[in-house]
Amino acid sequence: MEISVSSMSSLIKPSPEILAIAKPVLKWAGGKTQLLPVLSANYPKNLGTKIKKYIEPFFGGGAVFFDLYNSNLINESIIMDANPELILLYKTIKEQPDQLVEVLYKIQKKYLSLNESEKEKLYYEVRDDFNSKRNSKYNEVNPLRASQIIFMNRTCFNGLFRVNSKGGFNVPHGNYKNPKILDSENIYAVSKSFQIAEILQGDFEDITLKIKSDDVFIYYDPPYRPLNETSNFNAYTGIFDDSHQIRLAKVFKNLDQKGVNQMLSNSDPMSATGDNFFDLLYKDFNISRVEAKRMINSIATKRGKVFELLITNYNAN
């Protein structure tokens, strides 16, 4: 499906003084919006004073970044993710929000004008086009491809971002009456927030090359270690197994020795199964258990409260 980008006078860019509060663009499995009160209570004490730079190597939906930005606690940031599609999307929002809004306006108008079977057909046309044009070079911005990511996220089943072993997006069509595909106010707000950010695609260990001093705050929200065989969901970038978790812990420990303030989230296998994997891996640091909600499950009755770990190398209180 081809969508051309053209000037549309009906889409008015909001003035800077009335920009909305920036929030995540994508619905994201494991997104941290619901946990922000707990996370914010555990930010470093000197965040916003001595510490004004923020680094997030597993950016995902970016809820913590937006919270820090909206609270005026940071003036510089590095946001990174291994998923090249996410980085393409965020670079496009940063550099070409007008063009992205125009393309999203067109696809939303078309989608909402269709009946249910036609909507499903359009969804799979977009998904097929998206998958057919995958490549390994994502340095450039791309409003069309970015619009496809948002469109699929807003209209697919459960708002997942999942790829198969070949890297193809494989989530089926969802069943939404009137999905909000275009949120132009938020796109412009996010674009403004990204002006303080360097946006990078790469492995989490690459951040060590970006740290020149200890006056930074790093938050890690990696793909969670599964609590059981059926709870494994880290397919938005590929496999993230125990060897990756151990490598991440080494990065955490090395940066701790350099005095860098760090916070990390993960699943809590101890509460679920008695598995002390993380308790041993981070035994030298502060480990808290926080209550969260599991929202992604094909069986509604299996969605509910779970515990997650919050690990810091500093005392927040």
N, C-alpha and C positions, 0 to 999 in steps of 0.2 A: 504494500500500500504506500503510495507516494503522497506526501503532503508538502506543498510548497510554502515557503515563508514569504509573506508580503506585508506591507504596511497596513495597519488596521486602525483607523482613527477612533473606532469604538472602544478600544482598549486604552485607558488613560493611566499612565504611570503615576502613582500617588506621590505627593510632595514629600520631601525628606522629613518634615516635622510631623507628619501624620502616619508614618510607617508603622505597621503592626509590629507586635512583639514577635521576634523570630522563634520558630518552633520546627521540629522535625518535618521534613518534606515527605518522608516515606513512613508507612506503617512498617514496623520492624519487629521481628520475633526477638524477644529479649530486650526490647527497648526500655530505657531507664526512666521514662517520664514519671511513672507511678512511684518510683523510689527516690525521686529528687529530694523530698523532705529529709529522708534519712541520709542521703549522700551529702547534701549541702551542710547538714549538721556536723559532718565529719571532714569537711574541707580543712586544709591547713589554716592555722590561726592567722598567719601573715599573708594569706592570699588576698590580693587587692591592695596591699601596701608594699612589702618587700617583694612579693611574688606577683608579677603581672603577666607572665608568659605561661601558656598552657599547651601541653602536648597530649594528643590522644592517638595512639597507634592502631586501635581497632575502632574506627569512627562509627561505622554502622549508621544509625539514625541521628546520632549527634546530640542527644538530649542534654547531656552534661555541658557540652560546649555552649549550647544556646542559653542554658541557665546562667553560666558564668558571664557570657556576653551581655545578656539582658540585665544582669545584676551589676554591670560595670566593674567587674572584678579583674578583667584581663584587657590588655591592649595589644597583645601579640599572641599568635598561636601557630602550631603546626598540627594539621590534621592529616591522618594517614589511614589507609586501608589496603588490604591485599586485593580486594575486589576491584578490578579495573573499571567495571561498569559504574560502580558508585563514584569513583574518582572522576570519570567522564561527566557524570551527572552534576557533581558539585562544582567542577571547573566551569561547566556550561552555565550554571546558575550564577556563579561569581562573575563571569565575563560577558555573557550574552543573555541576560534575563528577558529583555524585550523580545528577542527572537523565540525564546522558549515559550513565553506566554502566548505569543501569536499561534504557534503550532498547537499548543495544548487547547487553546480556544476552539480551533477548528475540529480537532478530534473529539472534544467533549460535545460540541454542538451536533456533530454527526452521530455519535454514539447514543446520545439521549433521544434522538429523533427516531430510533429504530425500535422494532418490537423485540421480544426476548430472543427469538431464534436468530434474528439479524444481528443483535448485539453479540451473541456468542460467536457467530461467523466472523464478525469484524475482529473480535478479540484474538481468534486463532490466526487470522490474517496478519495482524500486527505481531503476534508472537513468532510466526513463521518468518516474517521479514526480519525481525530482530535477530533471530537465531541464524539466519542465512548470511548475515553480514558481520558475524563475529570475526575479529582479528586480534592480533597481539599488540597493535600500536594504538594507544589511547591517549597520546599526548595532546591531541587537538580537541577543541570543544566541538560539540555536535548537537544542536538543538533538536533535530529529528529523533536521534537515538535517545537523547535524554527524555524527550516527551514520551517515547515508547516505554521507558522504564517506569515513569510515573503513571502512565495509563494502565500498564499491566498491574502495578502495585495496587492501584485503586479499584481494579475490576476483577482481579484474580481471587481464587479461593483463599480466604483467611488473610489476605494481604501479605503472603509469604514472598520471600525472594529465595528461590531454590533452583539450583542447576543440576543437570545430570553429569555423568562421568566425562562427557565430552564438552561440558561447559555450556550446554544449551538450557535456556530457561524452560522449565517443564511443569509449572504450576497450572492446573486447569482453570477454566473460567469460573468466576464466582456468581453469586446470585444477589445482586444489590439493586434496589428499586431506583435510586437516584444518586449514584456515587458522585462525589465532588472531585472531579478529575483535575480541574484548574482552581488553584487558590492563588490568584495573582498577587494579592496583598502579601501573603507569606513568602512567595518567591522573591519579591523585591526586598522584603525584610531580611531574608536569608542571604540574598546577594550582598546587601550592605554589611551584614555581619561577617561575611567571608572576606571582606576587604582587609581584615586584620590577619588573615590566615594564609599560610603557605599550604597548598593542597598537594599531597604526594601519594603515589601508589607504590607500595612496597611491603617488605617483610617487617614485622614489628622490631626486629633487632636493628634495623636501619636507623632507628631514632637515636641510638647511642652516638652516631656520627654527627648528630645535630645539636648535641648538648655541649655548650661551651662553658657553662657556669652552673652553680647550684640553685640559682634563683628562678626555678621553673617548677611547675606542678604537672605531674603525669598521672593520667587516669587510664587504666587498662580494663577493657571490657571484652575479653577474648571469647571465641566460641566456647560455650560451657562444656565442661566434662559431663558426659551423659550419666544419669543416675541409674539407668538400666538400658537394656538393648533397644527398647522401643522409644526411649526418650532422646535418642541421638538426633540432634538437628544442628549441624554446622556446615551444611552443604551450600552455603552461599559463597564460599571461597574454595571449598575442597576439604580434604581431611585435616582435622586438627586433633591429633591424638595425644597420648600421654608424653610422648617424646617432645612435642611442641610445648606442652604445659611445663615440662622440666626445663626446657630451654628458656621459656619466658621467666621462670623463677630465677634462673641465673642472671638474666638481664636485670631483674628487680634487685637482686642482691648486689650486683656490681654497681648499680647506680646508687643504691643505699650507701655504699662505701664512699661515694663522691658527694654525699650530703643532699641528694635530690629528693624532694618530697614526692611520695608515690602512693596511689590508692589503686586497689585491684578488686574486681568483682569476679565471682565464679559460683558454680553450683556448690551445694553442701552435701556431699555423699555421706558424711558422718551422720547427719540427722536422718538421712533417708535409709541408709543401709549399714551404718557403723563403719564405713570405709574411711580411714584417717589419712588418705592420700595428701590432701592439702594441709591438714594439720601438721604433718611431718615436713612437707615441702616448705612451709612458711612458719616453722616453729619459732623462729627468732623475731617474728613480727607480731603486730597486734591483729588478732582475728576476732571479728564479731559475726554473729549470725542474725540476719535480718529477714523479716517475713515479706514475701512477695506473692504475686499471683501468676499462675501459669495460664496464659490466655490462648496458646497455640496448641490445639489438640483436635483431631477430627471427631472425637467423642466428647460431647459437651460435659458429661458427668465427670470426666477426668481432668477438667480444668478446675483449678482451685488454688489454695494457698500452699506454698512451698517455702523452704528456707534457702537463702543464698548467703554466701560468704562475702564479707567486706574486710579487706586486708589493707592495713596501712603500715608505713615505717616511721610514723610520727604519732604523737599523742594529740588527738583532736580536742580533748577537753581540758 
